[in-house]
Amino acid sequence: MKSDKLLDATGLACPMPIVRTKKMMAEMDAGQILEVHATDKGSQSDIAAWSKSTGNELLESAEDNGLFKFWIKKG
């Protein structure tokens, strides 16, 4: 999936992937897509819940050998 920006949050423990995601999304325009890479298992539920509660849309998520990838569209 095409993204406008990439956030590498690998190696970061909760809550840092969400903190970094929130900061980067604040710098983006509505409709842009942020791709997030994380290794924290908790990021799966955290990013889904955060996206829903902030009016952003989690378009897709995938897991590849312990690397979690998320594509979030700014609302």
KEKE-3310 file (N, C-alpha, C; in steps of 0.2 Angstrom, whole numbers, plus 5000, padded with zeros to 4 digits):
npx = (5004:5003:5010:5011:5020:5033:5034:5046:5045:5051:5057:5053:5045:5028:5022:5027:5026:5013:5014:5023:5017:5005:5012:5017:5006:5000:5007:5003:4992:4975:4968:4980:4992:4999:5012:5016:5029:5031:5037:5032:5021:5009:5006:4997:4983:4983:4986:4975:4964:4967:4967:4953:4947:4952:4947:4954:4958:4961:4968:4974:4982:4997:5007:5023:5034:5036:5036:5026:5015:5006:4994:4988:4975:4974:4961)
npy = (4994:5011:5024:5041:5045:5037:5029:5023:5013:5003:4992:5000:5002:5001:5016:5022:5019:5024:5037:5042:5040:5048:5061:5062:5061:5073:5082:5079:5081:5080:5065:5060:5046:5037:5026:5014:5005:4993:4984:4980:4970:4974:4985:4982:4981:4994:5004:5001:5005:5018:5024:5023:5031:5043:5048:5044:5033:5016:5008:4996:4982:4972:4958:4952:4941:4945:4959:4972:4980:4995:5005:5020:5032:5049:5057)
npz = (5000:4996:5005:5013:5022:5033:5048:5059:5072:5078:5090:5100:5116:5123:5129:5118:5103:5100:5105:5096:5084:5085:5086:5073:5065:5068:5060:5048:5033:5031:5024:5020:5021:5034:5037:5048:5057:5069:5083:5095:5103:5109:5101:5091:5096:5102:5092:5084:5092:5096:5083:5080:5090:5088:5076:5065:5051:5052:5039:5035:5042:5046:5049:5050:5054:5067:5065:5065:5054:5050:5042:5042:5039:5039:5047)
capx = (5000:5006:5010:5014:5026:5034:5036:5049:5044:5053:5061:5050:5039:5022:5017:5030:5024:5007:5016:5027:5012:5001:5015:5018:5000:4998:5011:5001:4986:4969:4968:4987:4992:5005:5014:5020:5032:5032:5039:5029:5014:5003:5004:4991:4977:4984:4985:4968:4960:4969:4964:4946:4946:4954:4944:4958:4956:4966:4966:4976:4988:5000:5012:5028:5039:5037:5036:5019:5014:5000:4993:4983:4973:4972:4954)
capy = (5000:5017:5029:5047:5045:5031:5030:5017:5013:4996:4992:5005:4999:5005:5019:5026:5019:5028:5044:5044:5040:5054:5067:5062:5062:5080:5085:5077:5084:5075:5061:5057:5040:5035:5019:5013:4999:4992:4977:4979:4966:4978:4990:4980:4984:5001:5008:5001:5009:5025:5027:5024:5036:5050:5050:5042:5026:5011:5005:4989:4980:4966:4955:4948:4938:4950:4966:4974:4986:4998:5010:5024:5037:5054:5060)
capz = (5000:4996:5010:5012:5027:5036:5055:5061:5079:5080:5096:5106:5120:5124:5124:5113:5096:5099:5106:5090:5079:5087:5084:5066:5062:5069:5055:5041:5031:5030:5018:5019:5024:5038:5037:5055:5058:5076:5085:5102:5102:5111:5096:5087:5099:5104:5086:5081:5097:5095:5077:5081:5095:5086:5070:5059:5049:5051:5033:5035:5047:5044:5054:5046:5058:5073:5063:5064:5050:5050:5037:5045:5035:5043:5046)
cpx = (5004:5005:5013:5021:5027:5037:5039:5049:5047:5058:5059:5045:5034:5024:5020:5028:5018:5009:5019:5022:5007:5005:5016:5012:4998:5002:5008:4994:4981:4969:4975:4987:4999:5006:5018:5022:5033:5034:5035:5022:5008:5001:4998:4985:4977:4983:4978:4963:4961:4966:4957:4944:4948:4951:4948:4956:4962:4964:4968:4982:4990:5005:5016:5034:5041:5037:5029:5019:5007:5000:4987:4982:4971:4965:4953)
cpy = (5006:5022:5035:5048:5038:5032:5023:5017:5006:4997:4997:5001:5003:5010:5022:5025:5023:5035:5046:5045:5047:5060:5067:5064:5069:5084:5084:5081:5078:5072:5058:5051:5039:5028:5018:5006:4998:4985:4975:4976:4970:4984:4988:4982:4991:5005:5007:5005:5016:5028:5028:5030:5043:5052:5048:5035:5022:5007:4998:4988:4973:4964:4951:4947:4943:4957:4967:4980:4988:5004:5014:5030:5043:5057:5067)
cpz = (5000:5002:5009:5016:5030:5043:5057:5069:5082:5086:5102:5109:5121:5130:5118:5105:5095:5100:5099:5084:5079:5084:5076:5062:5062:5063:5048:5039:5030:5024:5017:5023:5028:5038:5044:5055:5066:5078:5092:5100:5104:5106:5092:5090:5100:5098:5083:5086:5096:5088:5077:5085:5093:5079:5064:5057:5048:5045:5032:5040:5045:5049:5050:5051:5063:5071:5061:5060:5050:5045:5040:5040:5039:5042:5046)
residu = (MET:LYS:SER:ASP:LYS:LEU:LEU:ASP:ALA:THR:GLY:LEU:ALA:CYS:PRO:MET:PRO:ILE:VAL:ARG:THR:LYS:LYS:MET:MET:ALA:GLU:MET:ASP:ALA:GLY:GLN:ILE:LEU:GLU:VAL:HIS:ALA:THR:ASP:LYS:GLY:SER:GLN:SER:ASP:ILE:ALA:ALA:TRP:SER:LYS:SER:THR:GLY:ASN:GLU:LEU:LEU:GLU:SER:ALA:GLU:ASP:ASN:GLY:LEU:PHE:LYS:PHE:TRP:ILE:LYS:LYS:GLY)
# end
